[in-house]
């Protein structure tokens, strides 16, 4: 009776209603967080697919150019992904090659639209395959007993020379000495300092981005502006972190193709990789990806 007299019954009912509404909102928030996680995963998968399609489009355009120029359709004899001891073994074989003066051609090729006279002399019509693999290191001999190319994680300045042996520096292909490797994504940054394969320092962070736009609320264009602003802020933090790296050792920057250009001014080499996850695990995956070498049988 007193509850009704002083209006407490109505207040108690209101409290129950608000508590029910709070519980419902909590459920909706948890569901929204799950949807965001799924959206991030879907976006990352889409980015990987975009990278694959861009590579495929480039390959097809190259093929069209060659066909329009009347070139015969060529293909690699084989491809192999080389890591760890397998790289060491293959490089050991190459460095053991010896011949007469001017019998072995070593070339570092960075331009996939030009074929030098040395490449045509060494590889003949299959020099187009070397160009297609660029940037790469290519090796052949005057008897065509060896005819291979390798993508180069840490390429030197381009050259093409005939000699009596193969010109190779292990640091082009393997993690040697002191260097810094940084992984940059639109929502993640990770940086490690290494001595060979051993990481001696680590710094990383991630940034939450708006991952989807639901109907209603602000417009799609405003959503995109907000997201672009978040990415710009994140990349600013990445640039600051790169500027504060501990020394002037070589810097390799890897990550999303769409953001590499914004942070790679000081990099000695860059590469697109699909490493995801928390910063430390993503950096480990990026390290292995960056130092994996593709062998092409020409």
Secondary structure, DSSP 8 states (H G I E B T S, - for coil): -HHHHTTHHHHHHHHHHHHHHHHHHHHHHHHHHHHHHHHHHHHHHHHHHHHHHHHHHHHHHHHHHHHHTT------SEEEEE-HHHHHHHHHHHHT-B-STT-EEEEEE--TT---HHHHHHHGGGHHHHHHH-SEEEEEETTSS-EEEEE-TT--S-EEEEESB----GGGTS--SEEEEEEEETTEEEEEEEETTEEEEEEEEE--------SSSS-HHHHHHHHHHHHHHHHHHHHHHHHT-SSSSEEEEEE-HHHHHHH-TT-SEEEE----SSHHHHHHHHHHHHT-EEEEE-
